[in-house]
């Protein structure tokens, strides 16, 4: 395929989105950049880019939630995760959701453009270390608790919030511990309850205790 690849950039930091746009200028067609899960789903559905460049950690469910919602109407849409995190559980979660690749934000502009083109053309794109995580997961080498189907739905930030709430922390205490706002904590808790199909903090605490996620 010789035509320039088209992308939508999804990241909750406007400065980072602007930087990615600048790096990709002239290399791929950036159709839009958006900063929330809801806006991402709407924009991707409308613009139908070849590839979505997707951050993993965002309020409202992060990259995994974007993939799941878009897949309801566009199962063939291709996603490439672009994250500061190189944690095994993050890589596994987004790949299991449907991403075709995962690269970290230390990547150069030309390398990122090449990764976008390769994902558009059907390749799976990972750095060697991240590819190892994926291979190990499917080979059964990653500990079971890291690929628990339910826990796997949650982003790393949601897991951090879950553990603190399960220990009895108030929203404002979680906010102080994680250096985020109480409103963001509330959004994360709502996302966790929805994904795990739980009704309240009491059920969440019991769920976490059963999986030995709290001390």
C-alpha positions, 0 to 999 in steps of 0.5 A, spaced: 500 500 500 503 506 497 498 511 499 499 515 506 497 512 512 491 516 516 491 516 523 487 519 529 491 520 535 488 519 542 491 521 548 489 525 554 495 530 554 494 536 549 501 537 549 503 530 547 498 530 542 501 536 539 508 533 539 506 527 536 502 531 530 509 535 529 513 528 529 508 525 524 507 531 519 509 529 512 510 522 514 502 520 515 496 523 515 493 525 522 486 526 521 484 528 528 487 528 535 482 527 541 483 527 549 478 522 552 475 515 551 468 518 549 471 523 544 475 518 541 470 513 540 466 518 536 471 521 532 474 514 530 467 512 528 466 518 524 473 519 520 475 511 520 482 512 520 487 506 518 490 506 524 489 509 531 495 511 535 492 510 542 494 511 549 493 506 555 492 510 561 486 515 560 480 517 565 474 513 563 477 506 562 483 508 557 485 505 551 482 498 552 475 501 553 476 505 546 478 499 543 472 495 546 467 500 544 469 501 537 470 494 536 462 494 537 461 497 530 468 497 527 471 490 528 476 491 523 479 497 526 487 497 527 490 500 533 497 501 535 498 503 543 503 508 544 505 509 552 510 511 557 508 504 560 512 498 558 509 494 564 507 487 562 500 487 564 499 493 560 502 490 554 498 484 555 491 488 557 491 492 550 493 486 546 488 482 548 483 487 547 485 488 540 491 492 539 496 490 533 502 493 536 505 497 542 510 502 542 513 506 548 513 514 547 521 514 547 520 512 539 522 517 534 517 520 529 520 516 523 520 510 527 513 511 529 510 513 522 513 506 520 510 502 525 503 506 523 504 503 516 506 496 518 500 496 522 495 499 517 498 493 512 497 488 517 503 487 521 504 486 529 509 491 531 512 491 538 519 492 541 523 486 542 522 486 550 514 488 549 514 482 544 517 477 549 511 479 554 506 477 549 509 471 547 510 469 554 503 471 556 500 466 550 505 461 552 503 461 559 509 464 562 506 470 565 503 469 572 496 467 572 494 473 577 497 478 571 492 475 566 486 474 570 480 475 565 477 480 570 483 484 572 485 484 565 480 489 564 483 494 568 488 499 567 494 500 571 491 506 574 484 503 575 488 497 579 492 502 584 485 506 585 482 499 586 487 497 591 487 503 595 479 503 596 479 496 598 484 498 603 478 503 606 481 509 603 476 515 602 476 518 595 480 524 597 485 520 601 486 516 594 487 523 590 493 525 595 496 518 595 496 518 587 497 525 586 490 526 582 483 529 583 478 526 587 473 527 581 478 523 577 478 518 583 471 518 582 471 516 575 476 511 576 472 507 581 466 508 577 469 505 571 472 499 575 465 498 578 462 498 571 467 493 568 467 488 574 459 489 574 459 491 581 454 495 585 458 499 591 465 499 594 463 494 599 462 489 593 469 492 590 473 490 597 470 483 597 472 482 590 479 485 591 480 481 598 478 474 594 483 475 589 488 477 595 490 484 591 490 487 598 495 486 604 
